[in-house]
Amino acid sequence: MITQSLIAEVIETQNEVWIKKDNSTKREKLAEIKVFEGFASIITGIRRCGKSTLLRQLLPSVKGKTLFLNFEDPRLSGFETDDFRRLDNEIKNRKIKNLFFDEIQMLENWELYVRQKLDEKFNVVVTGSNATLLSKELGTKLTGRHLSSELFPFSYNEFLSFKKLKDSQKSIENYLKEGGFPDYLKIQQPSVLHQLLDDILLRDIAVRYGVRDVTSLRRLAVYLLSNIGKPVSATKLTTVLI
């Protein structure tokens, strides 16, 4: 059980930090995201591709007060179905109209809660990187009540905007070399990408599919990433894992 005071504290601290983060590079996907009453807007995408930034850029398009809540916060560990009642109290006390939920799919019965808020005329936007937000599964959990979009790391044009570069052969080479993950582009530390790969393998693949041999999973991922564009056979993959 999460106490009422702790939920209030998490909301306050998260929203204070979230609203102050860098919002400078406008995402091209923004034009495609629509928030309609009665429908949950679902934004999926690989970890660290900029979903939280996209939410902040979405703010001017919605009316009324907005609450942002990231359920991966360690303080919300152990969040149970009954804790949604305490969250409702905070929403009511703050006179919230728009609900921006990040990684809510980690919680049991999250789809029932989202449907409830839709029935209560709230605008709901859900973002997440976990594979449980695949469209085919949402079709059974939010039947006819969701609009899905997928966000990717920076496109080439977004890369140019972020880096303040002009279109050139050199810029294209830089983009192909550096990629489009915002966090990496900010500090240029390879450890950012290493941690991202581990997070994807452990949180999004191993946990979801019950993979116990994480070491072999990591070896397989590194091999595939190192051989993009090359033919791969089942026999070859077997030798990698042995």
C-alpha positions as CSV (number, residue, x, y, z in Angstrom):
1,M,0.0,0.0,0.0
2,I,1.2,3.5,-0.9
3,T,0.2,6.2,1.6
4,Q,-1.8,9.3,0.5
5,S,1.0,11.6,1.6
6,L,3.6,9.7,-0.4
7,I,1.5,9.8,-3.6
8,A,1.2,13.5,-3.1
9,E,4.9,13.9,-2.6
10,V,5.7,11.9,-5.8
11,I,3.3,14.0,-7.8
12,E,4.8,17.2,-6.6
13,T,8.4,16.3,-7.1
14,Q,7.9,14.5,-10.4
15,N,5.9,17.4,-11.9
16,E,8.4,20.0,-10.7
17,V,11.3,18.2,-12.4
18,W,9.3,17.2,-15.5
19,I,8.0,20.6,-16.4
20,K,11.5,22.2,-16.1
21,K,13.3,19.7,-18.4
22,D,14.7,20.7,-21.8
23,N,11.9,21.2,-24.3
24,S,13.8,22.8,-27.1
25,T,13.8,20.3,-30.0
26,K,10.2,20.0,-31.3
27,R,9.4,16.5,-32.2
28,E,7.9,15.8,-35.6
29,K,5.6,13.2,-34.1
30,L,3.8,16.0,-32.2
31,A,1.6,16.9,-35.2
32,E,0.2,13.3,-35.3
33,I,-0.7,13.0,-31.6
34,K,-4.3,13.9,-30.9
35,V,-6.1,13.9,-27.6
36,F,-9.8,13.1,-27.8
37,E,-12.3,12.8,-24.9
38,G,-13.2,9.1,-24.5
39,F,-10.0,7.8,-26.1
40,A,-6.7,7.0,-24.5
41,S,-3.7,8.3,-26.5
42,I,-1.0,5.6,-26.3
43,I,2.5,6.6,-27.2
44,T,5.0,3.7,-27.4
45,G,8.7,3.7,-28.2
46,I,12.1,2.4,-27.3
47,R,13.5,3.6,-23.9
48,R,15.0,7.1,-23.8
49,C,13.7,8.1,-27.2
50,G,12.0,11.3,-25.8
51,K,8.5,10.3,-24.8
52,S,8.5,12.5,-21.7
53,T,9.6,15.5,-23.8
54,L,6.8,14.7,-26.3
55,L,4.3,14.9,-23.4
56,R,5.6,18.3,-22.4
57,Q,5.3,19.5,-26.0
58,L,1.7,18.2,-26.0
59,L,0.7,20.4,-23.1
60,P,-0.4,23.5,-25.1
61,S,-2.8,21.4,-27.1
62,V,-4.9,20.3,-24.0
63,K,-7.1,22.5,-21.8
64,G,-7.2,22.4,-18.1
65,K,-4.7,21.2,-15.4
66,T,-2.5,18.3,-16.2
67,L,-1.0,15.7,-13.9
68,F,2.2,13.8,-15.0
69,L,3.0,10.5,-13.1
70,N,5.8,8.1,-13.9
71,F,5.1,4.7,-12.3
72,E,8.7,3.6,-12.6
73,D,9.5,5.8,-9.6
74,P,11.0,3.6,-6.9
75,R,8.8,5.3,-4.3
76,L,5.8,3.8,-6.1
77,S,7.2,0.3,-5.8
78,G,4.4,-2.0,-4.5
79,F,1.6,0.2,-5.9
80,E,-1.6,-1.9,-5.7
81,T,-5.0,-1.7,-7.2
82,D,-6.4,-0.2,-4.1
83,D,-3.9,2.7,-4.3
84,F,-5.7,4.0,-7.3
85,R,-8.3,5.3,-4.9
86,R,-5.7,7.5,-3.2
87,L,-4.5,8.6,-6.6
88,D,-8.1,9.6,-7.4
89,N,-8.1,11.7,-4.3
90,E,-5.1,13.7,-5.5
91,I,-6.6,14.1,-8.9
92,K,-9.9,15.4,-7.4
93,N,-8.1,17.7,-4.9
94,R,-6.0,19.3,-7.6
95,K,-8.9,19.6,-10.1
96,I,-7.0,17.8,-12.8
97,K,-8.5,17.4,-16.3
98,N,-5.6,15.7,-18.2
99,L,-3.8,12.6,-17.0
100,F,-0.3,11.9,-18.5
101,F,0.8,8.4,-17.2
102,D,4.3,7.0,-18.0
103,E,4.9,3.3,-17.6
104,I,1.5,2.7,-16.0
105,Q,1.3,-0.7,-17.8
106,M,3.6,-2.0,-15.2
107,L,0.7,-2.1,-12.8
108,E,-1.9,-4.8,-12.4
109,N,-5.4,-3.8,-13.7
110,W,-4.0,-0.5,-15.2
111,E,-6.3,-0.8,-18.2
112,L,-9.4,-1.0,-16.0
113,Y,-8.3,2.2,-14.2
114,V,-7.7,4.0,-17.6
115,R,-11.1,3.0,-18.9
116,Q,-12.6,4.3,-15.7
117,K,-11.0,7.7,-16.1
118,L,-12.1,7.8,-19.8
119,D,-15.7,7.1,-18.7
120,E,-15.3,10.0,-16.2
121,K,-14.4,12.3,-19.1
122,F,-10.7,12.7,-18.4
123,N,-8.2,13.1,-21.2
124,V,-5.7,10.3,-20.8
125,V,-2.3,9.9,-22.4
126,V,-0.2,6.8,-21.7
127,T,3.4,6.4,-22.6
128,G,5.6,3.3,-22.2
129,S,8.4,1.3,-23.6
130,N,7.5,-2.1,-22.3
131,A,6.3,-4.6,-24.8
132,T,2.9,-4.9,-23.0
133,L,1.9,-1.8,-24.9
134,L,1.9,-3.6,-28.2
135,S,-1.2,-2.7,-30.3
136,K,-2.4,-6.3,-30.6
137,E,-2.6,-6.5,-26.8
138,L,-4.2,-3.1,-26.3
139,G,-6.9,-4.3,-28.6
140,T,-8.1,-6.6,-25.9
141,K,-7.4,-4.4,-22.9
142,L,-8.8,-1.1,-24.2
143,T,-11.2,-2.3,-26.9
144,G,-12.0,0.5,-29.2
145,R,-10.9,3.1,-26.7
146,H,-7.3,3.9,-27.7
147,L,-5.3,5.7,-30.4
148,S,-1.8,4.5,-30.8
149,S,1.4,6.2,-32.0
150,E,5.0,5.1,-32.0
151,L,7.9,7.4,-31.2
152,F,11.5,6.8,-32.4
153,P,14.7,8.5,-31.6
154,F,15.6,11.7,-33.4
155,S,15.1,11.7,-37.2
156,Y,17.8,13.3,-39.3
157,N,16.0,16.7,-39.3
158,E,15.5,16.6,-35.5
159,F,19.2,15.7,-35.1
160,L,20.1,18.8,-37.1
161,S,17.8,20.9,-35.0
162,F,19.1,19.5,-31.7
163,K,22.8,19.9,-32.8
164,K,22.2,23.2,-34.5
165,L,23.8,21.9,-37.7
166,K,23.1,22.5,-41.4
167,D,22.3,19.7,-43.8
168,S,25.6,18.5,-45.3
169,Q,27.6,15.4,-46.0
170,K,29.4,15.8,-42.7
171,S,26.1,16.1,-40.8
172,I,24.8,12.9,-42.4
173,E,28.0,11.1,-41.4
174,N,27.7,12.4,-37.9
175,Y,24.0,11.3,-37.7
176,L,24.9,7.8,-38.9
177,K,27.7,7.6,-36.4
178,E,26.0,9.1,-33.3
179,G,22.4,8.1,-33.8
180,G,19.4,9.9,-32.4
181,F,19.1,9.1,-28.7
182,P,18.8,12.6,-27.0
183,D,20.6,11.6,-23.8
184,Y,23.6,10.3,-25.6
185,L,23.8,13.3,-27.9
186,K,23.8,15.6,-24.9
187,I,26.8,14.2,-23.1
188,Q,28.5,11.9,-25.7
189,Q,29.2,9.1,-23.2
190,P,29.1,5.5,-24.5
191,S,28.0,4.4,-21.0
192,V,24.6,5.9,-21.8
193,L,24.1,3.5,-24.6
194,H,25.5,0.6,-22.7
195,Q,23.0,1.2,-19.9
196,L,20.2,1.7,-22.3
197,L,20.9,-1.7,-23.9
198,D,20.9,-3.4,-20.5
199,D,17.6,-1.7,-19.5
200,I,16.0,-3.0,-22.7
201,L,17.3,-6.5,-22.3
202,L,16.5,-6.8,-18.6
203,R,13.3,-4.8,-18.2
204,D,11.6,-5.2,-21.6
205,I,12.7,-8.6,-22.7
206,A,14.0,-10.8,-19.8
207,V,11.2,-9.8,-17.4
208,R,8.4,-10.0,-19.9
209,Y,9.4,-13.4,-21.4
210,G,10.9,-15.0,-18.3
211,V,14.4,-15.2,-19.7
212,R,16.7,-16.5,-16.9
213,D,20.0,-16.7,-18.9
214,V,20.5,-13.0,-19.2
215,T,24.2,-13.5,-20.1
216,S,23.4,-15.4,-23.2
217,L,20.7,-12.9,-24.1
218,R,23.2,-10.1,-23.9
219,R,25.7,-12.1,-26.0
220,L,23.0,-12.7,-28.6
221,A,22.0,-9.0,-28.7
222,V,25.6,-7.8,-29.1
223,Y,26.2,-10.3,-31.9
224,L,23.0,-9.2,-33.8
225,L,23.9,-5.5,-33.3
226,S,27.4,-6.1,-34.5
227,N,26.2,-7.9,-37.7
228,I,23.4,-5.7,-39.0
229,G,22.8,-6.3,-42.7
230,K,24.5,-9.7,-42.7
231,P,22.8,-13.0,-43.2
232,V,22.1,-14.8,-39.9
233,S,21.2,-18.5,-39.6
234,A,19.9,-20.5,-36.6
235,T,23.0,-22.6,-36.7
236,K,25.2,-19.5,-36.4
237,L,23.2,-18.1,-33.5
238,T,23.5,-21.5,-31.7
239,T,27.3,-21.3,-31.9
240,V,27.1,-17.7,-30.4
241,L,25.1,-18.9,-27.4
242,I,27.1,-22.1,-26.7
